[in-house]
Amino acid sequence: MEIVFQQILNGLTLGGIYALIALGYTMAYGIVKLINFAHGDIFMVGAFVGLFIIASFTANFFLVMIIAMAVCALLGFLVEKTAYIPLREGSPRNMIFTALMLMIILLVAYLSRYSITAILTNVKFWSGLVLFIILIAWLVRGRIKLGSRTGSSRINALISAIGMSIIISNMVVIINGPRRATYPQIIQFGEINIGQIGVSGLQIFIITASIILMCMLYYIVHKTKTGVAMRAVSQNIDAARLMGINPNRIIGFTFALGASLAAAAGVLVGVYYTVAEPTMGTMYGLKAFVAAVLGGIGSIPGAMVGGLILGVAEILSVAFISPSFRDAIAFAILILILIIKPTGLFGIKTKEKV
């Protein structure tokens, strides 16, 4: 029983992290019916931002957490404005903003290899920049002719999300390098003894922090005016616009809020496992997506419960079946839930006109 209890505690620790990431997926889907596959990479950025703050400024855990959450909230907001709003409302202003962000990304990539002097004298760079500007001008002109709101298919949004995921992960590799980084022990906890069972204080802290953050999110969504606006936009974006709500502002806030929770999860993972690497967002992101589907994509309580269930199932499979099943168990659960209850544990069946 001591082993079972210890493994359940390990699973709840991991599940709390999955739940924090899954909340970003479920909020994005609930409000714009979009699977934001760049969300896992924002989680990874949160871990590296926390590491940078520790190395450069302070080792105070709470300051590190707050700064990482703020930086990733801004990143999540910029991702939505760069990659998603031009597909939803392709006005010339939105397309020009996207073009400027892509130009900044390309400039950072060039600066990682060449000096500013070399770039200023690089004919290929300037030729490519001119062609890029001409292409954007042509696209903006075509959009003006078609109208600023021509709609977009979900497959376009999915491709854009995958593209942003690749861009973010590669930007981290360019800035930090492909190597994994070691997280210092910035917060120390002893061991709490419950009878003959030793419980890590760090695990209790991570579970408690995850629960507090999830409760704060629940309060924002259900007890504030912004939360009411979020739910209104989720129900009917056009009706919300008629009621005086700015849907783009609310959607941007939703992405920022989800990204801040992912950043908190990134810092907690770094502190718990004492390591951060540029590829960590892929698997954590996929498993958090499974947790969101398990709980019912679009349901905030479902994402919380789904993350905890997935974490416990994964750890128990490692302990009592085989470590080889660590990653497979998540996708086995996904297949089963899609077959048995496609709407998830807390999902609601909806009718859609075709």
KOLDRENKE-285834 format. One record per residue (C-alpha): residue number from 1; chain; x, y negated, z negated. Coordinates in steps of 0.1 Angstrom, whole numbers. Example, Ala and Ser with C-alpha at 12.3 -4.5 7.8 and 13.67 -1.06 7.14 Angstrom:
<sites>
site vomar: 1, romar: A, xx: 123, yy: 45, zz: -78
site vomar: 2, romar: A, xx: 137, yy: 11, zz: -71
</sites>
This chain:
<sites>
site vomar: 1, romar: A, xx: 0, yy: 0, zz: 0
site vomar: 2, romar: A, xx: 29, yy: -24, zz: -7
site vomar: 3, romar: A, xx: 41, yy: -19, zz: 29
site vomar: 4, romar: A, xx: 7, yy: -24, zz: 43
site vomar: 5, romar: A, xx: 2, yy: -56, zz: 23
site vomar: 6, romar: A, xx: 36, yy: -69, zz: 33
site vomar: 7, romar: A, xx: 29, yy: -62, zz: 70
site vomar: 8, romar: A, xx: -5, yy: -79, zz: 68
site vomar: 9, romar: A, xx: 11, yy: -110, zz: 53
site vomar: 10, romar: A, xx: 37, yy: -110, zz: 81
site vomar: 11, romar: A, xx: 8, yy: -107, zz: 106
site vomar: 12, romar: A, xx: -11, yy: -136, zz: 90
site vomar: 13, romar: A, xx: 21, yy: -157, zz: 92
site vomar: 14, romar: A, xx: 25, yy: -150, zz: 129
site vomar: 15, romar: A, xx: -13, yy: -152, zz: 135
site vomar: 16, romar: A, xx: -14, yy: -187, zz: 120
site vomar: 17, romar: A, xx: 12, yy: -198, zz: 146
site vomar: 18, romar: A, xx: -7, yy: -182, zz: 174
site vomar: 19, romar: A, xx: -39, yy: -199, zz: 162
site vomar: 20, romar: A, xx: -23, yy: -234, zz: 162
site vomar: 21, romar: A, xx: -12, yy: -228, zz: 199
site vomar: 22, romar: A, xx: -45, yy: -212, zz: 209
site vomar: 23, romar: A, xx: -64, yy: -243, zz: 197
site vomar: 24, romar: A, xx: -48, yy: -263, zz: 224
site vomar: 25, romar: A, xx: -60, yy: -238, zz: 251
site vomar: 26, romar: A, xx: -95, yy: -236, zz: 237
site vomar: 27, romar: A, xx: -100, yy: -274, zz: 234
site vomar: 28, romar: A, xx: -87, yy: -280, zz: 270
site vomar: 29, romar: A, xx: -110, yy: -254, zz: 284
site vomar: 30, romar: A, xx: -139, yy: -265, zz: 263
site vomar: 31, romar: A, xx: -137, yy: -301, zz: 275
site vomar: 32, romar: A, xx: -127, yy: -298, zz: 312
site vomar: 33, romar: A, xx: -129, yy: -260, zz: 319
site vomar: 34, romar: A, xx: -91, yy: -259, zz: 325
site vomar: 35, romar: A, xx: -66, yy: -233, zz: 314
site vomar: 36, romar: A, xx: -36, yy: -255, zz: 306
site vomar: 37, romar: A, xx: -7, yy: -231, zz: 312
site vomar: 38, romar: A, xx: 18, yy: -259, zz: 304
site vomar: 39, romar: A, xx: 7, yy: -257, zz: 268
site vomar: 40, romar: A, xx: 31, yy: -229, zz: 258
site vomar: 41, romar: A, xx: 60, yy: -250, zz: 271
site vomar: 42, romar: A, xx: 48, yy: -280, zz: 250
site vomar: 43, romar: A, xx: 50, yy: -257, zz: 220
site vomar: 44, romar: A, xx: 86, yy: -249, zz: 231
site vomar: 45, romar: A, xx: 94, yy: -287, zz: 234
site vomar: 46, romar: A, xx: 81, yy: -292, zz: 199
site vomar: 47, romar: A, xx: 106, yy: -267, zz: 186
site vomar: 48, romar: A, xx: 135, yy: -285, zz: 204
site vomar: 49, romar: A, xx: 123, yy: -320, zz: 194
site vomar: 50, romar: A, xx: 123, yy: -308, zz: 157
site vomar: 51, romar: A, xx: 158, yy: -294, zz: 162
site vomar: 52, romar: A, xx: 170, yy: -327, zz: 177
site vomar: 53, romar: A, xx: 155, yy: -347, zz: 148
site vomar: 54, romar: A, xx: 172, yy: -325, zz: 123
site vomar: 55, romar: A, xx: 206, yy: -328, zz: 140
site vomar: 56, romar: A, xx: 204, yy: -365, zz: 146
site vomar: 57, romar: A, xx: 183, yy: -382, zz: 120
site vomar: 58, romar: A, xx: 168, yy: -363, zz: 90
site vomar: 59, romar: A, xx: 164, yy: -329, zz: 76
site vomar: 60, romar: A, xx: 132, yy: -338, zz: 57
site vomar: 61, romar: A, xx: 108, yy: -311, zz: 69
site vomar: 62, romar: A, xx: 76, yy: -333, zz: 68
site vomar: 63, romar: A, xx: 92, yy: -361, zz: 87
site vomar: 64, romar: A, xx: 105, yy: -336, zz: 113
site vomar: 65, romar: A, xx: 70, yy: -321, zz: 117
site vomar: 66, romar: A, xx: 53, yy: -355, zz: 120
site vomar: 67, romar: A, xx: 78, yy: -368, zz: 146
site vomar: 68, romar: A, xx: 77, yy: -336, zz: 166
site vomar: 69, romar: A, xx: 39, yy: -337, zz: 166
site vomar: 70, romar: A, xx: 39, yy: -374, zz: 177
site vomar: 71, romar: A, xx: 64, yy: -368, zz: 206
site vomar: 72, romar: A, xx: 45, yy: -338, zz: 219
site vomar: 73, romar: A, xx: 12, yy: -356, zz: 216
site vomar: 74, romar: A, xx: 26, yy: -382, zz: 239
site vomar: 75, romar: A, xx: 39, yy: -354, zz: 262
site vomar: 76, romar: A, xx: 5, yy: -337, zz: 263
site vomar: 77, romar: A, xx: -12, yy: -371, zz: 271
site vomar: 78, romar: A, xx: 13, yy: -377, zz: 300
site vomar: 79, romar: A, xx: 9, yy: -342, zz: 313
site vomar: 80, romar: A, xx: -29, yy: -347, zz: 315
site vomar: 81, romar: A, xx: -24, yy: -381, zz: 332
site vomar: 82, romar: A, xx: 2, yy: -368, zz: 356
site vomar: 83, romar: A, xx: -11, yy: -334, zz: 367
site vomar: 84, romar: A, xx: -48, yy: -331, zz: 359
site vomar: 85, romar: A, xx: -66, yy: -365, zz: 362
site vomar: 86, romar: A, xx: -56, yy: -370, zz: 399
site vomar: 87, romar: A, xx: -73, yy: -337, zz: 407
site vomar: 88, romar: A, xx: -104, yy: -347, zz: 386
site vomar: 89, romar: A, xx: -106, yy: -383, zz: 397
site vomar: 90, romar: A, xx: -81, yy: -389, zz: 425
site vomar: 91, romar: A, xx: -81, yy: -427, zz: 425
site vomar: 92, romar: A, xx: -50, yy: -445, zz: 441
site vomar: 93, romar: A, xx: -40, yy: -457, zz: 406
site vomar: 94, romar: A, xx: -39, yy: -421, zz: 393
site vomar: 95, romar: A, xx: -20, yy: -409, zz: 423
site vomar: 96, romar: A, xx: 6, yy: -437, zz: 420
site vomar: 97, romar: A, xx: 11, yy: -429, zz: 383
site vomar: 98, romar: A, xx: 17, yy: -393, zz: 392
site vomar: 99, romar: A, xx: 42, yy: -403, zz: 418
site vomar: 100, romar: A, xx: 61, yy: -425, zz: 394
site vomar: 101, romar: A, xx: 63, yy: -397, zz: 368
site vomar: 102, romar: A, xx: 76, yy: -373, zz: 394
site vomar: 103, romar: A, xx: 102, yy: -399, zz: 404
site vomar: 104, romar: A, xx: 113, yy: -402, zz: 368
site vomar: 105, romar: A, xx: 116, yy: -364, zz: 366
site vomar: 106, romar: A, xx: 137, yy: -362, zz: 397
site vomar: 107, romar: A, xx: 159, yy: -391, zz: 385
site vomar: 108, romar: A, xx: 165, yy: -373, zz: 352
site vomar: 109, romar: A, xx: 174, yy: -341, zz: 371
site vomar: 110, romar: A, xx: 199, yy: -361, zz: 393
site vomar: 111, romar: A, xx: 214, yy: -379, zz: 363
site vomar: 112, romar: A, xx: 221, yy: -345, zz: 347
site vomar: 113, romar: A, xx: 245, yy: -337, zz: 376
site vomar: 114, romar: A, xx: 257, yy: -371, zz: 389
site vomar: 115, romar: A, xx: 265, yy: -405, zz: 374
site vomar: 116, romar: A, xx: 245, yy: -436, zz: 381
site vomar: 117, romar: A, xx: 272, yy: -449, zz: 404
site vomar: 118, romar: A, xx: 272, yy: -417, zz: 425
site vomar: 119, romar: A, xx: 234, yy: -418, zz: 428
site vomar: 120, romar: A, xx: 235, yy: -455, zz: 440
site vomar: 121, romar: A, xx: 259, yy: -445, zz: 468
site vomar: 122, romar: A, xx: 242, yy: -412, zz: 476
site vomar: 123, romar: A, xx: 226, yy: -415, zz: 511
site vomar: 124, romar: A, xx: 206, yy: -382, zz: 507
site vomar: 125, romar: A, xx: 191, yy: -394, zz: 474
site vomar: 126, romar: A, xx: 178, yy: -427, zz: 489
site vomar: 127, romar: A, xx: 166, yy: -410, zz: 521
site vomar: 128, romar: A, xx: 146, yy: -385, zz: 501
site vomar: 129, romar: A, xx: 133, yy: -413, zz: 479
site vomar: 130, romar: A, xx: 121, yy: -432, zz: 510
site vomar: 131, romar: A, xx: 104, yy: -401, zz: 524
site vomar: 132, romar: A, xx: 88, yy: -394, zz: 490
site vomar: 133, romar: A, xx: 73, yy: -430, zz: 489
site vomar: 134, romar: A, xx: 60, yy: -427, zz: 525
site vomar: 135, romar: A, xx: 44, yy: -393, zz: 516
site vomar: 136, romar: A, xx: 27, yy: -408, zz: 485
site vomar: 137, romar: A, xx: 15, yy: -439, zz: 505
site vomar: 138, romar: A, xx: 0, yy: -416, zz: 531
site vomar: 139, romar: A, xx: -18, yy: -395, zz: 505
site vomar: 140, romar: A, xx: -31, yy: -426, zz: 487
site vomar: 141, romar: A, xx: -44, yy: -440, zz: 520
site vomar: 142, romar: A, xx: -62, yy: -407, zz: 528
site vomar: 143, romar: A, xx: -77, yy: -407, zz: 493
site vomar: 144, romar: A, xx: -90, yy: -442, zz: 497
site vomar: 145, romar: A, xx: -107, yy: -432, zz: 530
site vomar: 146, romar: A, xx: -123, yy: -401, zz: 513
site vomar: 147, romar: A, xx: -133, yy: -419, zz: 481
site vomar: 148, romar: A, xx: -118, yy: -418, zz: 447
site vomar: 149, romar: A, xx: -139, yy: -389, zz: 433
site vomar: 150, romar: A, xx: -139, yy: -361, zz: 458
site vomar: 151, romar: A, xx: -137, yy: -333, zz: 433
site vomar: 152, romar: A, xx: -112, yy: -305, zz: 429
site vomar: 153, romar: A, xx: -114, yy: -267, zz: 428
site vomar: 154, romar: A, xx: -103, yy: -248, zz: 397
site vomar: 155, romar: A, xx: -76, yy: -231, zz: 416
site vomar: 156, romar: A, xx: -60, yy: -264, zz: 423
site vomar: 157, romar: A, xx: -60, yy: -272, zz: 386
site vomar: 158, romar: A, xx: -45, yy: -238, zz: 378
site vomar: 159, romar: A, xx: -17, yy: -243, zz: 403
site vomar: 160, romar: A, xx: -10, yy: -277, zz: 389
site vomar: 161, romar: A, xx: -8, yy: -263, zz: 354
site vomar: 162, romar: A, xx: 17, yy: -236, zz: 364
site vomar: 163, romar: A, xx: 37, yy: -263, zz: 382
site vomar: 164, romar: A, xx: 38, yy: -285, zz: 351
site vomar: 165, romar: A, xx: 49, yy: -254, zz: 330
site vomar: 166, romar: A, xx: 78, yy: -248, zz: 353
site vomar: 167, romar: A, xx: 88, yy: -285, zz: 353
site vomar: 168, romar: A, xx: 88, yy: -288, zz: 315
site vomar: 169, romar: A, xx: 108, yy: -256, zz: 309
site vomar: 170, romar: A, xx: 133, yy: -266, zz: 335
site vomar: 171, romar: A, xx: 136, yy: -301, zz: 321
site vomar: 172, romar: A, xx: 145, yy: -287, zz: 288
site vomar: 173, romar: A, xx: 171, yy: -265, zz: 304
site vomar: 174, romar: A, xx: 186, yy: -295, zz: 322
site vomar: 175, romar: A, xx: 187, yy: -316, zz: 290
site vomar: 176, romar: A, xx: 196, yy: -289, zz: 264
site vomar: 177, romar: A, xx: 211, yy: -261, zz: 285
site vomar: 178, romar: A, xx: 199, yy: -226, zz: 290
site vomar: 179, romar: A, xx: 213, yy: -213, zz: 257
site vomar: 180, romar: A, xx: 193, yy: -206, zz: 226
site vomar: 181, romar: A, xx: 198, yy: -229, zz: 196
site vomar: 182, romar: A, xx: 200, yy: -221, zz: 159
site vomar: 183, romar: A, xx: 176, yy: -238, zz: 135
site vomar: 184, romar: A, xx: 191, yy: -248, zz: 102
site vomar: 185, romar: A, xx: 174, yy: -239, zz: 70
site vomar: 186, romar: A, xx: 158, yy: -272, zz: 62
site vomar: 187, romar: A, xx: 133, yy: -259, zz: 37
site vomar: 188, romar: A, xx: 140, yy: -234, zz: 10
site vomar: 189, romar: A, xx: 116, yy: -212, zz: -8
site vomar: 190, romar: A, xx: 121, yy: -184, zz: -32
site vomar: 191, romar: A, xx: 102, yy: -151, zz: -35
site vomar: 192, romar: A, xx: 69, yy: -148, zz: -53
site vomar: 193, romar: A, xx: 64, yy: -115, zz: -71
site vomar: 194, romar: A, xx: 29, yy: -101, zz: -72
site vomar: 195, romar: A, xx: 32, yy: -69, zz: -92
site vomar: 196, romar: A, xx: 57, yy: -48, zz: -74
site vomar: 197, romar: A, xx: 53, yy: -67, zz: -41
site vomar: 198, romar: A, xx: 77, yy: -95, zz: -32
site vomar: 199, romar: A, xx: 61, yy: -123, zz: -11
site vomar: 200, romar: A, xx: 82, yy: -148, zz: 8
site vomar: 201, romar: A, xx: 75, yy: -184, zz: -3
site vomar: 202, romar: A, xx: 81, yy: -195, zz: 33
site vomar: 203, romar: A, xx: 54, yy: -172, zz: 46
site vomar: 204, romar: A, xx: 29, yy: -186, zz: 21
site vomar: 205, romar: A, xx: 39, yy: -221, zz: 32
site vomar: 206, romar: A, xx: 35, yy: -214, zz: 69
site vomar: 207, romar: A, xx: 1, yy: -198, zz: 64
site vomar: 208, romar: A, xx: -10, yy: -227, zz: 42
site vomar: 209, romar: A, xx: 3, yy: -253, zz: 66
site vomar: 210, romar: A, xx: -15, yy: -236, zz: 95
site vomar: 211, romar: A, xx: -48, yy: -235, zz: 76
site vomar: 212, romar: A, xx: -45, yy: -272, zz: 66
site vomar: 213, romar: A, xx: -38, yy: -283, zz: 102
site vomar: 214, romar: A, xx: -67, yy: -262, zz: 115
site vomar: 215, romar: A, xx: -91, yy: -276, zz: 89
site vomar: 216, romar: A, xx: -79, yy: -312, zz: 98
site vomar: 217, romar: A, xx: -87, yy: -304, zz: 135
site vomar: 218, romar: A, xx: -122, yy: -290, zz: 125
site vomar: 219, romar: A, xx: -128, yy: -322, zz: 105
site vomar: 220, romar: A, xx: -118, yy: -344, zz: 135
site vomar: 221, romar: A, xx: -140, yy: -326, zz: 159
site vomar: 222, romar: A, xx: -171, yy: -323, zz: 137
site vomar: 223, romar: A, xx: -170, yy: -352, zz: 113
site vomar: 224, romar: A, xx: -157, yy: -382, zz: 133
site vomar: 225, romar: A, xx: -170, yy: -404, zz: 162
site vomar: 226, romar: A, xx: -142, yy: -393, zz: 184
site vomar: 227, romar: A, xx: -151, yy: -357, zz: 177
site vomar: 228, romar: A, xx: -187, yy: -364, zz: 186
site vomar: 229, romar: A, xx: -175, yy: -379, zz: 219
site vomar: 230, romar: A, xx: -153, yy: -349, zz: 225
site vomar: 231, romar: A, xx: -183, yy: -326, zz: 221
site vomar: 232, romar: A, xx: -204, yy: -348, zz: 243
site vomar: 233, romar: A, xx: -179, yy: -348, zz: 271
site vomar: 234, romar: A, xx: -177, yy: -310, zz: 267
site vomar: 235, romar: A, xx: -214, yy: -307, zz: 271
site vomar: 236, romar: A, xx: -219, yy: -330, zz: 301
site vomar: 237, romar: A, xx: -192, yy: -354, zz: 313
site vomar: 238, romar: A, xx: -216, yy: -374, zz: 335
site vomar: 239, romar: A, xx: -242, yy: -379, zz: 307
site vomar: 240, romar: A, xx: -214, yy: -388, zz: 283
site vomar: 241, romar: A, xx: -202, yy: -415, zz: 308
site vomar: 242, romar: A, xx: -238, yy: -429, zz: 309
site vomar: 243, romar: A, xx: -238, yy: -431, zz: 271
site vomar: 244, romar: A, xx: -208, yy: -454, zz: 272
site vomar: 245, romar: A, xx: -181, yy: -428, zz: 265
site vomar: 246, romar: A, xx: -149, yy: -431, zz: 285
site vomar: 247, romar: A, xx: -143, yy: -394, zz: 295
site vomar: 248, romar: A, xx: -107, yy: -399, zz: 307
site vomar: 249, romar: A, xx: -97, yy: -414, zz: 273
site vomar: 250, romar: A, xx: -114, yy: -386, zz: 254
site vomar: 251, romar: A, xx: -98, yy: -359, zz: 276
site vomar: 252, romar: A, xx: -64, yy: -375, zz: 272
site vomar: 253, romar: A, xx: -69, yy: -376, zz: 234
site vomar: 254, romar: A, xx: -79, yy: -339, zz: 234
site vomar: 255, romar: A, xx: -47, yy: -329, zz: 253
site vomar: 256, romar: A, xx: -26, yy: -350, zz: 229
site vomar: 257, romar: A, xx: -43, yy: -335, zz: 199
site vomar: 258, romar: A, xx: -38, yy: -299, zz: 211
site vomar: 259, romar: A, xx: -2, yy: -307, zz: 220
site vomar: 260, romar: A, xx: 5, yy: -320, zz: 185
site vomar: 261, romar: A, xx: -7, yy: -287, zz: 170
site vomar: 262, romar: A, xx: 15, yy: -268, zz: 194
site vomar: 263, romar: A, xx: 44, yy: -289, zz: 183
site vomar: 264, romar: A, xx: 37, yy: -281, zz: 146
site vomar: 265, romar: A, xx: 37, yy: -244, zz: 156
site vomar: 266, romar: A, xx: 70, yy: -249, zz: 174
site vomar: 267, romar: A, xx: 87, yy: -264, zz: 143
site vomar: 268, romar: A, xx: 72, yy: -236, zz: 121
site vomar: 269, romar: A, xx: 85, yy: -209, zz: 144
site vomar: 270, romar: A, xx: 120, yy: -226, zz: 144
site vomar: 271, romar: A, xx: 120, yy: -227, zz: 106
site vomar: 272, romar: A, xx: 107, yy: -191, zz: 103
site vomar: 273, romar: A, xx: 128, yy: -174, zz: 129
site vomar: 274, romar: A, xx: 158, yy: -199, zz: 128
site vomar: 275, romar: A, xx: 161, yy: -200, zz: 166
site vomar: 276, romar: A, xx: 147, yy: -219, zz: 195
site vomar: 277, romar: A, xx: 152, yy: -211, zz: 232
site vomar: 278, romar: A, xx: 138, yy: -226, zz: 265
site vomar: 279, romar: A, xx: 119, yy: -195, zz: 274
site vomar: 280, romar: A, xx: 101, yy: -191, zz: 241
site vomar: 281, romar: A, xx: 70, yy: -209, zz: 253
site vomar: 282, romar: A, xx: 62, yy: -183, zz: 279
site vomar: 283, romar: A, xx: 54, yy: -153, zz: 257
site vomar: 284, romar: A, xx: 40, yy: -174, zz: 228
site vomar: 285, romar: A, xx: 18, yy: -193, zz: 252
site vomar: 286, romar: A, xx: 5, yy: -161, zz: 268
site vomar: 287, romar: A, xx: -3, yy: -145, zz: 235
site vomar: 288, romar: A, xx: -20, yy: -176, zz: 222
site vomar: 289, romar: A, xx: -41, yy: -176, zz: 254
site vomar: 290, romar: A, xx: -51, yy: -140, zz: 246
site vomar: 291, romar: A, xx: -60, yy: -152, zz: 210
site vomar: 292, romar: A, xx: -82, yy: -179, zz: 225
site vomar: 293, romar: A, xx: -100, yy: -154, zz: 248
site vomar: 294, romar: A, xx: -103, yy: -129, zz: 219
site vomar: 295, romar: A, xx: -120, yy: -155, zz: 197
site vomar: 296, romar: A, xx: -141, yy: -170, zz: 226
site vomar: 297, romar: A, xx: -124, yy: -195, zz: 249
site vomar: 298, romar: A, xx: -139, yy: -229, zz: 241
site vomar: 299, romar: A, xx: -146, yy: -221, zz: 204
site vomar: 300, romar: A, xx: -124, yy: -237, zz: 178
site vomar: 301, romar: A, xx: -133, yy: -212, zz: 150
site vomar: 302, romar: A, xx: -128, yy: -184, zz: 176
site vomar: 303, romar: A, xx: -93, yy: -196, zz: 183
site vomar: 304, romar: A, xx: -84, yy: -196, zz: 146
site vomar: 305, romar: A, xx: -98, yy: -161, zz: 140
site vomar: 306, romar: A, xx: -85, yy: -147, zz: 173
site vomar: 307, romar: A, xx: -50, yy: -159, zz: 164
site vomar: 308, romar: A, xx: -50, yy: -143, zz: 130
site vomar: 309, romar: A, xx: -64, yy: -110, zz: 143
site vomar: 310, romar: A, xx: -38, yy: -109, zz: 171
site vomar: 311, romar: A, xx: -10, yy: -116, zz: 147
site vomar: 312, romar: A, xx: -20, yy: -89, zz: 123
site vomar: 313, romar: A, xx: -26, yy: -64, zz: 151
site vomar: 314, romar: A, xx: 8, yy: -71, zz: 166
site vomar: 315, romar: A, xx: 27, yy: -67, zz: 134
site vomar: 316, romar: A, xx: 9, yy: -36, zz: 123
site vomar: 317, romar: A, xx: 16, yy: -20, zz: 157
site vomar: 318, romar: A, xx: 53, yy: -28, zz: 153
site vomar: 319, romar: A, xx: 54, yy: -13, zz: 118
site vomar: 320, romar: A, xx: 33, yy: 18, zz: 123
site vomar: 321, romar: A, xx: 34, yy: 26, zz: 160
site vomar: 322, romar: A, xx: 65, yy: 13, zz: 178
site vomar: 323, romar: A, xx: 84, yy: -20, zz: 182
site vomar: 324, romar: A, xx: 80, yy: -14, zz: 220
site vomar: 325, romar: A, xx: 43, yy: -22, zz: 216
site vomar: 326, romar: A, xx: 49, yy: -57, zz: 202
site vomar: 327, romar: A, xx: 41, yy: -75, zz: 235
site vomar: 328, romar: A, xx: 19, yy: -48, zz: 250
site vomar: 329, romar: A, xx: -6, yy: -48, zz: 221
site vomar: 330, romar: A, xx: -17, yy: -84, zz: 229
site vomar: 331, romar: A, xx: -25, yy: -76, zz: 265
site vomar: 332, romar: A, xx: -42, yy: -43, zz: 256
site vomar: 333, romar: A, xx: -65, yy: -64, zz: 233
site vomar: 334, romar: A, xx: -71, yy: -88, zz: 262
site vomar: 335, romar: A, xx: -82, yy: -60, zz: 285
site vomar: 336, romar: A, xx: -104, yy: -44, zz: 258
site vomar: 337, romar: A, xx: -122, yy: -77, zz: 249
site vomar: 338, romar: A, xx: -128, yy: -85, zz: 286
site vomar: 339, romar: A, xx: -144, yy: -51, zz: 291
site vomar: 340, romar: A, xx: -164, yy: -49, zz: 258
site vomar: 341, romar: A, xx: -173, yy: -85, zz: 251
site vomar: 342, romar: A, xx: -161, yy: -109, zz: 279
site vomar: 343, romar: A, xx: -173, yy: -140, zz: 260
site vomar: 344, romar: A, xx: -151, yy: -132, zz: 230
site vomar: 345, romar: A, xx: -160, yy: -128, zz: 194
site vomar: 346, romar: A, xx: -175, yy: -163, zz: 190
site vomar: 347, romar: A, xx: -183, yy: -170, zz: 226
site vomar: 348, romar: A, xx: -218, yy: -178, zz: 238
site vomar: 349, romar: A, xx: -233, yy: -165, zz: 271
site vomar: 350, romar: A, xx: -242, yy: -193, zz: 294
site vomar: 351, romar: A, xx: -262, yy: -194, zz: 326
site vomar: 352, romar: A, xx: -247, yy: -211, zz: 357
site vomar: 353, romar: A, xx: -266, yy: -221, zz: 388
site vomar: 354, romar: A, xx: -250, yy: -209, zz: 421
</sites>
